[in-house]
Amino acid sequence: MTKILVIEARYYEHINDALMEGIRAVFEESGLSFDVLSVPGALEIPAALNFSLAGGYDAFVVAGCIIRGETSHYDIVCNESARGVYDLVLAHDLALGNAILTVENEAQAIARARRDQKDKGGDAARAALQMLDIKRGC
């Protein structure tokens, strides 16, 4: 049985709810169940991923949203959350799909999150499954 963990940052709840709809749809269509771990924001995702490594998961999806504000905090959150996630992916050979949106405004985030538009949550779930297939084939 494939064991999947979705780590979601709840900072922008309505946007993450839309991402989760896409993620949920892909896994349900594939007949797969998954666990969800919620964290406050994108900067907490790498730590939660690290904490979860001992959980025996086969694949991971990370989801959240970072919207540019008036300060350089946006750049720090984008860069450090991505660096932290991919340091772990490479160090531990993780199959992972990334649905952490990095956008200029809320309208861009909604367009990318909604299933009837860009469906980046669904894309990330599919990517996690494809990476798991690649990992198992190597």
C-alpha positions in Angstrom: 0.0 0.0 0.0 1.3 3.4 -1.0 1.6 5.8 2.0 1.3 9.5 1.1 1.6 12.6 3.3 0.4 16.1 2.3 1.9 18.9 4.3 -0.2 22.1 3.9 0.5 25.6 5.1 -2.7 27.1 6.3 -1.7 30.8 6.2 -4.1 31.6 3.3 -6.8 29.1 4.2 -9.1 29.7 1.2 -6.3 29.3 -1.3 -5.0 26.2 0.4 -8.6 24.8 0.5 -8.6 25.1 -3.3 -5.2 23.5 -3.6 -6.4 20.6 -1.4 -9.4 20.0 -3.6 -7.1 19.3 -6.6 -4.8 17.1 -4.5 -7.7 15.2 -3.0 -9.2 14.6 -6.4 -6.0 13.1 -7.9 -5.5 10.7 -5.0 -9.1 9.7 -4.9 -9.2 9.1 -8.7 -6.0 6.9 -8.2 -7.7 5.0 -5.3 -5.1 6.3 -2.9 -5.6 7.6 0.6 -3.3 10.2 2.2 -2.5 11.8 5.5 -2.6 15.6 6.0 -0.3 17.5 8.3 -1.2 21.2 8.6 1.4 23.9 9.5 1.0 27.6 10.0 3.0 28.8 7.0 5.4 28.0 4.2 8.5 28.4 6.3 7.3 25.6 8.6 6.9 23.1 5.7 10.6 22.0 5.6 10.7 21.3 9.4 7.4 19.3 9.2 8.8 17.4 6.2 11.9 16.6 8.2 9.9 15.5 11.2 7.8 13.2 8.9 10.7 11.3 7.4 10.4 8.5 10.0 6.8 8.0 9.2 7.4 5.5 6.4 5.8 7.6 3.7 6.4 6.7 0.1 5.5 10.1 -1.4 4.9 13.7 -0.3 3.1 16.8 -1.5 3.7 20.2 0.0 1.1 22.9 -0.5 0.7 26.5 0.5 0.9 30.1 -0.8 3.3 33.0 -0.6 2.0 36.3 -1.8 4.4 39.2 -2.4 4.0 42.0 0.1 5.6 45.3 0.6 8.9 44.0 2.1 11.7 41.5 1.2 10.0 39.0 3.5 8.4 37.4 0.4 11.8 36.6 -1.1 13.1 35.1 2.2 10.0 32.9 2.6 10.0 31.8 -1.1 13.7 31.0 -1.1 14.1 29.4 2.3 11.0 27.2 2.1 12.1 25.9 -1.3 15.7 25.4 -0.2 14.6 23.6 2.9 12.2 21.3 1.0 14.6 20.4 -1.8 17.6 19.9 0.5 15.5 17.2 2.2 14.3 15.8 -1.2 17.8 15.4 -2.4 19.3 14.2 0.9 16.7 11.5 1.5 15.6 10.6 -2.1 12.0 11.7 -1.6 9.2 11.5 -4.2 7.6 14.9 -3.8 5.2 17.2 -5.6 5.3 20.9 -4.9 2.2 23.1 -4.7 3.7 26.0 -2.9 2.5 28.9 -4.9 4.7 32.0 -5.2 2.6 34.8 -6.6 2.3 38.6 -6.9 -1.3 38.8 -5.7 -4.3 37.0 -4.5 -5.9 36.8 -7.9 -2.9 34.9 -9.3 -3.0 32.6 -6.3 -6.7 31.8 -6.8 -6.3 31.2 -10.5 -3.4 28.7 -9.8 -5.1 27.0 -7.0 -8.6 26.3 -8.4 -9.3 23.0 -10.0 -11.2 24.6 -12.9 -8.3 26.9 -13.7 -4.6 25.9 -13.3 -5.1 23.2 -10.7 -1.6 23.4 -9.2 -2.6 21.1 -6.3 -3.6 18.4 -8.8 -0.4 18.9 -10.7 1.6 18.5 -7.6 -0.2 15.3 -6.6 0.4 13.9 -10.1 4.1 14.9 -9.9 4.5 13.1 -6.6 3.0 9.9 -8.1 5.2 10.2 -11.2 8.3 10.8 -9.0 7.4 7.7 -6.9 7.1 5.6 -10.1 10.6 6.9 -11.2 12.1 6.2 -7.8 10.7 2.7 -7.7 12.0 2.0 -11.2 15.5 3.1 -10.4 
